[in-house]
Amino acid sequence: MSDIDEIQELQEPSQPKTQPYSEKFKLFMTNHWKNILIGGLAEIIIIVFAFMLTFILAKQPACETVTTSIFHTSTLPSTLTYASSSYSTKPDKSSIATSTTLKPKTLPVTTTSNSLSTHTKLDTTSISATFATMPTPVSGNLTCASGFTYVGNKCWKLVTVQKNRADADQACFSLGGSTLFSIRNDQDNQAVLEFLKDQHVENLWTGLNCVGINPFTCTWDVKSGTTSAYNNFADGYPNNMAGGCIYYKTTGTQAGQWSSGSCNEIMSFVCELPATIYDSTCKYNYNNYCYTPYDQLQISSDAQSICASSGSNLATIHSANENRFFMGIFPSFSMIALGGVALSGDKVIWYDGTPSTYTNIRTLTRGNCILLSNDVGRWDGYKCMIDRAKFICKRRIIGK
């Protein structure tokens, strides 16, 4: 080799060696194996925990068979005893020792009757949240809450005292969690006129709100539907210049038609609940389910076990209307455990295996079991195995 060739060979830079992918993978695993192992174990624990809560804790006897135990269906007399605290993070039994006795207010009423029903006319600005024993069936095995009238598979109650829209809605809520009435088809619309015969009321607040002038996009209260399938607005309505609250005309040539008005106007109203299957043993009867409240403060799994012992499940909620009813069972400012685990803000696994069709979650920062705050109706997360709360058992009513 010549001197020139040696110089050229020394001047040529050496090419770096390419590291095989297998070596890179081995190096990555060596440096990060602990993090990978911890992450994998965490995923497995979460999946196993959700499986246990959903399929093991929810095991129960058939609803038709009530197991004898120290826990039984509450008859709930007119004087109710409530724990002084509805939510506790203490794991000891002292959290349920103190109690207070609350007596519902009795309000003066006057009663008027017509060919359809007996209506209670309220003469105060406050309506007590009372749940009377269900009357005997009014249609087959269906019934309505005390004071309500069965009309076309619904239960209606006329309140002739005049209120603005917001106060009328609150009055209905105090009557068993009911809502201002809705009209979903022409049969409903005609039934209102028959229901009001000889009652001498001019206009009625409905549970409908409109933004704008499109008659097909108005919304029924608690987001329970729109007017896309049916409406009966008078010509020129809805009219957002007149107001966004909708009322039902009961007299004149426009009787049965709907108009817009200011929400501050005062008028009579009709409250609505779904008809339900009759059950003489059930005080809180809603839409074919019986709800039994317990003042005991329990962790989620123990509450579910108590419910299962009587053929029930820790209560689930599947609609905004049911959420509204649920809020009225305990006194205000109570935290009530629900029978499920929230995987996210819009996904809940219910212990009874029913699908997640409705959620109202506000925050999950504390945990993944769910509490309902009955003063606002929103759901919050809590620690499943530490935090304790009041609870409600829910049982399907089987028709005879």
C-alpha positions in Angstrom: 0.0 0.0 0.0 1.4 3.4 -1.0 1.7 6.3 1.4 -1.1 8.1 -0.4 -3.5 5.2 0.1 -2.6 5.0 3.8 -3.3 8.8 4.2 -6.7 8.4 2.4 -7.7 5.4 4.6 -6.9 7.4 7.8 -8.9 10.4 6.6 -12.1 8.4 5.9 -14.4 8.6 8.9 -15.6 5.3 10.4 -19.3 4.5 10.0 -21.2 4.1 13.3 -22.7 0.7 13.9 -26.5 0.5 13.8 -28.0 -1.0 17.1 -30.4 -3.8 16.4 -34.1 -3.3 17.4 -33.9 -6.3 19.7 -31.1 -4.5 21.7 -33.1 -1.3 21.9 -36.2 -3.2 23.2 -34.0 -5.1 25.7 -32.5 -1.8 26.9 -36.0 -0.2 27.2 -37.4 -3.1 29.2 -34.3 -3.0 31.5 -34.9 0.7 32.3 -38.7 0.7 32.5 -39.8 -2.8 33.7 -41.0 -1.5 37.1 -43.3 1.1 35.6 -44.7 -1.4 33.1 -45.4 -3.9 35.8 -47.1 -1.4 38.1 -49.3 -0.1 35.3 -50.4 -3.7 34.3 -51.2 -4.7 37.8 -53.3 -1.5 38.3 -55.3 -2.2 35.2 -56.0 -5.8 36.4 -57.0 -4.6 39.9 -59.5 -2.0 38.5 -61.1 -4.7 36.2 -61.3 -7.2 39.0 -62.8 -4.6 41.4 -65.5 -3.5 38.9 -66.3 -7.2 38.2 -66.7 -7.9 41.9 -69.0 -5.0 42.5 -71.1 -5.6 39.5 -71.6 -9.3 39.5 -70.8 -10.6 43.0 -72.2 -7.9 45.3 -75.3 -7.6 43.1 -76.3 -11.3 43.7 -79.7 -11.5 45.1 -82.8 -13.7 45.5 -85.6 -13.3 42.9 -87.7 -10.2 43.5 -90.9 -12.3 44.0 -89.2 -14.0 47.1 -88.5 -11.9 50.1 -85.9 -13.4 52.4 -86.6 -13.2 56.1 -84.0 -11.1 57.9 -83.5 -8.3 60.4 -83.9 -5.9 57.5 -87.4 -5.7 56.1 -89.6 -3.3 54.1 -90.1 -0.1 56.0 -93.7 0.9 56.7 -92.6 4.5 57.3 -95.2 6.0 59.7 -96.1 9.6 59.4 -93.3 10.6 61.9 -90.0 9.7 60.3 -86.7 9.2 62.2 -83.6 10.4 60.3 -79.9 10.1 61.2 -78.5 13.5 62.2 -75.8 13.1 59.5 -76.4 11.7 56.1 -72.8 11.1 55.1 -69.8 10.0 57.1 -66.2 9.0 56.5 -65.9 7.3 59.9 -65.8 3.5 59.6 -67.1 2.9 63.2 -70.8 2.3 64.1 -71.0 5.5 66.2 -72.0 7.4 63.0 -75.5 6.0 63.1 -76.1 6.4 66.9 -77.5 10.0 67.0 -80.9 10.7 65.4 -83.5 13.4 65.1 -87.2 13.2 64.7 -88.7 15.2 61.9 -92.4 15.8 61.6 -93.8 16.9 58.2 -95.8 20.1 58.2 -99.6 19.8 58.0 -101.1 22.4 55.6 -104.7 23.6 55.5 -106.5 22.5 52.4 -109.9 22.8 50.9 -111.4 20.1 48.7 -113.5 20.4 45.5 -114.8 17.6 43.4 -116.0 17.0 39.9 -117.0 14.1 37.8 -113.4 13.1 37.2 -111.7 13.3 40.5 -111.1 15.0 43.9 -108.6 17.8 43.7 -106.8 19.4 46.7 -106.8 23.2 46.5 -103.7 24.5 48.3 -104.0 27.9 50.0 -100.4 28.4 51.1 -97.2 29.2 49.1 -95.5 26.0 50.4 -96.5 22.5 49.7 -95.2 19.8 52.0 -93.3 16.9 50.6 -95.6 14.0 51.7 -96.0 10.5 50.3 -99.4 9.1 51.2 -100.2 5.4 51.0 -101.2 4.4 47.5 -105.0 4.1 46.9 -106.5 0.9 45.5 -106.0 0.3 41.7 -107.9 2.7 39.4 -107.3 0.9 36.1 -106.5 -2.8 36.1 -103.6 -3.1 38.5 -102.4 0.5 37.9 -102.8 3.3 40.5 -101.8 6.9 41.2 -100.3 8.6 44.2 -102.8 10.0 46.7 -104.6 13.1 45.3 -103.7 12.3 41.7 -106.1 11.2 39.0 -105.5 8.5 36.4 -105.8 9.9 32.9 -104.6 8.1 29.9 -101.9 6.0 31.7 -100.7 9.1 33.5 -101.5 10.6 36.9 -102.5 14.3 37.0 -103.3 16.7 39.8 -104.9 20.1 39.3 -103.6 22.9 41.5 -105.9 25.9 41.1 -103.8 28.3 43.3 -102.0 30.6 40.8 -98.2 30.7 40.7 -95.4 31.9 38.4 -93.7 29.2 36.4 -90.8 28.6 38.8 -93.0 28.3 41.8 -95.4 26.1 40.0 -92.6 23.7 39.2 -91.4 23.7 42.8 -94.9 23.0 44.0 -95.1 19.9 41.7 -91.7 18.7 43.0 -93.0 18.9 46.5 -95.9 16.6 45.5 -94.0 13.3 45.2 -91.3 14.6 42.8 -93.9 15.3 40.1 -93.3 17.6 37.1 -95.5 20.1 35.3 -97.7 18.1 32.9 -96.6 17.2 29.4 -98.6 16.5 26.2 -97.1 14.0 23.8 -100.0 13.4 21.4 -103.5 14.5 20.4 -105.1 12.1 22.9 -103.2 13.8 25.7 -104.2 17.2 24.4 -107.9 16.3 24.3 -107.7 14.6 27.7 -106.7 17.9 29.4 -109.9 19.6 28.3 -112.0 16.7 29.7 -109.9 16.7 32.9 -110.6 20.4 33.4 -114.3 20.3 32.7 -116.3 22.5 35.2 -113.1 23.6 37.0 -113.3 27.2 35.8 -109.6 27.7 35.2 -108.4 29.8 32.2 -104.8 28.9 31.4 -102.4 26.3 32.8 -98.6 26.2 32.9 -97.2 23.2 31.1 -93.8 21.7 31.4 -92.7 23.1 28.1 -90.0 25.7 27.4 -89.2 27.3 24.0 -86.1 29.2 22.8 -86.9 30.9 19.5 -89.9 30.5 17.3 -89.4 27.0 15.9 -92.4 24.9 17.2 -90.5 21.6 16.7 -87.5 22.3 18.9 -89.1 23.2 22.3 -88.1 21.1 25.3 -90.1 19.4 28.0 -88.9 19.8 31.6 -86.0 17.7 32.9 -85.0 17.2 29.3 -87.6 14.5 28.9 -88.2 15.1 25.2 -89.0 17.7 22.5 -92.0 18.8 20.4 -90.5 17.3 17.2 -93.2 14.6 17.1 -96.2 16.6 18.3 -97.2 20.1 19.2 -100.5 22.2 19.1 -99.3 25.8 19.1 -101.8 28.5 18.3 -101.0 30.5 15.2 -98.0 32.7 15.7 -96.5 30.7 18.5 -94.1 30.0 20.0 -93.1 33.6 20.2 -89.9 34.4 22.2 -90.9 38.0 22.3 -93.9 37.0 24.4 -91.8 34.7 26.6 -90.2 31.3 26.7 -92.7 29.5 29.0 -95.6 27.7 27.4 -99.1 27.6 28.7 -102.2 25.7 27.7 -105.4 27.6 26.8 -108.5 26.2 28.3 -111.3 28.5 27.1 -112.6 30.3 24.0 -112.0 29.4 20.4 -108.4 28.5 21.1 -109.1 26.0 23.9 -106.6 23.2 23.7 -104.0 25.2 21.9 -100.6 26.4 23.3 -99.2 29.9 23.7 -96.1 31.6 24.9 -96.0 33.8 28.0 -93.6 35.5 30.4 -92.4 33.0 33.1 -93.4 35.6 35.7 -97.1 35.4 34.9 -99.2 33.6 37.4 -101.7 30.9 36.5 -102.9 27.5 37.7 -101.1 24.3 36.7 -101.3 20.5 36.5 -98.7 18.2 38.1 -97.8 14.8 36.5 -96.5 11.5 37.7 -96.4 8.1 35.8 -99.1 5.6 36.7 -97.6 2.7 38.7 -98.5 -0.9 39.7 -100.5 -1.1 42.9 -98.6 -2.5 46.0 -100.3 -2.1 49.4 -97.0 -2.6 51.2 -95.1 0.1 49.4 -95.0 3.8 50.5 -92.6 5.2 47.9 -94.1 3.7 44.7 -92.9 5.2 41.4 -93.2 3.9 37.8 -93.6 0.2 38.8 -90.8 0.2 41.4 -90.9 0.4 45.2 -88.2 2.5 47.0 -87.4 1.8 50.7 -85.2 4.3 52.4 -82.7 3.4 55.2 -81.2 5.9 57.6 -78.3 3.7 58.5 -74.9 4.9 57.2 -73.3 2.1 55.3 -70.4 1.6 52.8 -71.6 0.7 49.3 -71.1 -3.1 49.5 -72.9 -3.4 52.8 -75.8 -1.3 51.6 -76.2 -3.6 48.6 -76.1 -6.7 50.8 -78.9 -5.2 53.0 -81.0 -4.5 49.9 -80.4 -7.9 48.4 -81.5 -9.6 51.6 -85.1 -8.4 50.9 -85.1 -9.0 47.1 -84.0 -5.5 46.2 -80.9 -3.7 44.9 -79.2 -0.5 45.9 -81.2 2.0 44.0 -80.4 2.9 40.4 -81.6 6.0 38.4 -82.4 5.8 34.7 -84.1 9.1 33.8 -84.2 12.7 34.9 -87.8 12.2 36.1 -86.7 9.3 38.3 -83.8 11.5 39.6 -86.3 14.2 40.5 -88.6 11.7 42.4 -85.6 10.2 44.2 -84.6 13.7 45.5 -87.8 14.0 47.5 -87.6 10.8 49.6 -85.1 12.1 52.2 -85.1 15.6 53.7 -83.0 18.2 51.9 -79.2 18.3 52.1 -79.0 14.5 52.4 -76.3 12.5 50.6 -77.7 9.2 49.3 -75.8 6.2 48.0 -76.6 4.9 44.5 -76.1 1.3 43.4 -73.3 1.7 40.9 -69.7 2.5 40.1 -68.8 5.4 37.7 -66.1 4.5 35.2 -66.3 8.1 33.8 -68.5 11.1 33.8 -70.9 9.5 31.3 -70.6 5.8 32.1 -71.9 3.9 35.1 -71.9 0.2 35.9 -75.1 -0.5 38.0 -75.0 -3.4 40.5 -78.3 -4.8 39.2 -77.0 -5.1 35.7 -79.3 -2.6 34.1 -77.9 -0.5 31.3 -76.5 3.0 31.9 -79.2 5.2 30.2 -78.8 8.3 32.2 -76.1 10.0 34.3 -75.9 13.2 36.3 -72.4 13.2 37.5 -70.8 16.4 38.8 -67.4 15.1 40.1 -65.5 11.9 40.7 -62.5 13.4 42.5 -63.1 11.5 45.8 -63.9 8.1 44.4 -65.9 6.0 42.0 -69.0 4.9 44.0 -71.8 7.4 43.6 -73.8 9.6 45.9 -76.8 11.7 45.0 -76.9 15.2 46.7 -80.7 15.6 47.0 -80.6 19.4 47.4 -79.4 19.8 43.8 -79.9 16.3 42.3 -76.3 16.0 41.1 -74.1 12.9 41.6 -70.6 12.8 43.2 -68.0 10.1 43.7 -67.1 8.7 47.1 -64.7 6.1 48.4 -66.5 2.7 48.1 -64.8 0.9 51.0 -64.5 3.9 53.4 -67.2 6.5 53.1 -70.7 5.8 54.4 -74.1 7.2 53.5 -77.8 6.8 53.8 -79.3 4.6 51.0 -82.5 3.5 49.3 -83.3 0.0 48.2 -85.2 -0.4 44.9 -87.5 -3.3 44.1 -89.5 -4.0 40.9 -93.2 -4.4 41.6 -94.6 -7.5 40.0 -98.2 -7.1 38.7 -100.8 -9.6 39.7 
